[in-house]
Amino acid sequence: MKYGRKVLWLFLLVSVHVAGITAQTPTDTAGVSGNSECRFPGGVDSLYACLEQVFRISLTEHSYEQYQDLIGDVRLTINKKGQVVTVNSGGSRIEYELERALMSIPPFIPAMQNGKPVTSYVQLKFMFMIKGNRMEVTQHLNYHTSSRGKDTGWMKAGLIAVSVLAFLLYWGI
């Protein structure tokens, strides 16, 4: 029984490590039937066009030049229905307006995993200028999507550990 516990602990550690490595990630599911990343109807250009239409800001509240290049760097959380539910950016007034504008754009096409919609994330980085009270996107710097389904790695590791423990107890090792 002395060696049985050591073998059990070793097997438990190995199974937890292996299950953590093989857990599904967005790259594991790419190309599998029923899996897709979230996307904006009409593509990235349509997203920026929508954003330009809903963005409004008063220049009297700001101390920047009207035509200077500004960088928008935001992370959106897209729910299972395709709606933007959170926008993470900085804290200036212009970024608050950017958040408000992003929350009011039409819904995305949600990400799918195993044929079911899942929460996803969109990272946007772009350059823009303010003209009057409107914005104009001048350059797309980054557009990245990711999604996260249920992570069953720990559950698999627990089932493996329980089955090994049952085997060792049954055979008296």
N, C-alpha and C positions, 0 to 999 in steps of 0.2 A: 504494500500500500504506500510505502515511502516514495517509491519512484512514480507511482500512479498520479500523485498530486503534482509532482514536477512536470510530468508529461502533460497533464491537464492544463496547467498554467501556461506552459509553452504553446500548446495548441490554441488556447484561448487568445494569447497575444498575437500569434500568427494569423488566426482567423479574423481578428479585429483589424489588423493591419491590411490584410488582403481585401477584406470587404470594403474598407475605406478607399482603397485604390480603385476598385471595380465599380463603385457606386456610379449611377448614371449622372452624367454631366451634359450640358448642352451639346458638346462636340460628339459625345457618344451616340446621340440620337439623330444626328444630321443624316438625312437621306433615308431614314427609316419611314415606312409608310405611316401616315397619320401624324408626322412630326414636322413642325415648321416654326420659324421665328416670327415675332410680331413684325408687322410692316404697316406703313401708312398708305391708304388708298391713293394710287397715282405716283407713289415713290417719294424719294427724298425731296426732289424739286417741288413737288406739290405740297409737302409739309412746310417747306420754307415759304412758299407763296401764301399759304394759309396764315402762317405766323406773321408775315408782313401785313396782311389785311387786318388782323385783330389787334396788333400792337399799337398803342397810343400813349404818348407821353407829353407832358408840358415842359418846354425848354426853360421856362422861368424858374423851375425848381432845381436846376442843375448848373454846375460850374464847369462844364466841359465844352469844347468847341463842337459846333453843330456837325462838322464833317469829319471828325476824327474817327479812326478805326477803333471799334470796341469789340471785345471778344465775349461771346456767350458760351459758357461751359456749364451744361446742365445735365442732370441725370433724372430721367422720368421713370416712374413706376406705372406700368400699364396693367390694369386688372383683367380678369377673365372675360369681361365684356368689351375690352378694348379702350376703356376710358382712362385718361390720365388721372391718377389719384394722388400722386405726390410729385413735386418738382423740387430737386435739391440744387441750389445755386448759392451765391453769396448773399450779402444782406443789404446792398445799396438800393436806392429807390428805383434805379433802372432795372435792376435784377428782379425786384418785386413786380414790376410791370411785365417783365419777360415771363415770370412765373404765372401771372394772371392770364397772359395771352396763351401760354401753353395749356393751361387748364381749360381754356375755352375753344380749343380747336376740335374739329370733328374726331370721332373715335378711330383708333387704329384697328387693324385686323389682328385679333389676339393670337398669341403664340399657341401652338398645339403640341401636346405630347401624348402619344398613344391615342390620338383622335379626340382628346379632350382639351378645352382651353385652359391655359395656366397663366399665372402672373408672370410678367416679364419686365425687363429693364431696357431703356434706350439711353445711350450716352450720346449727347449732341455737343459738338464744338464747332463754332462758326464765327466768322468776322462779320460785323455789320456797322452801318453808319446811321445816324439820325438825320432825317431831312424833314424839317418842320416838326410835326409831332408824330411822324411815321418812321419806321425803320426800313432799311434796305439791306438784305443779306448780300455781302460782297464776295464771300468765299466760304465754301464748305470745307472745314478742316477735318472733322471726324464724325462718323455716324456708326455706332456699334450697338447691336442688340444682343441680349442674352435672356435666357429664361431658366427657371428652376422648377423642376417637378418634385415629386416626393422622393426624398433620399432614403432608400431602404437598406443601406449598407449596414447600419447598426443592428437592424432587425435580423438580417441574415447572419451577422456575426453571433448574435445571441442564440439563434436557433442552432447554429453549428456547435457552439459551446455546450448547450444543453444536450444535444445528441451525443457529443463526445463524453460528457459526464455520465449520461445514462449507460453508454457502452462500457465505460470503465467500471461503473458500479455493478453492472450486470456480470461482467467477467471477473470481478474481484481484483483488479490490478491495483 
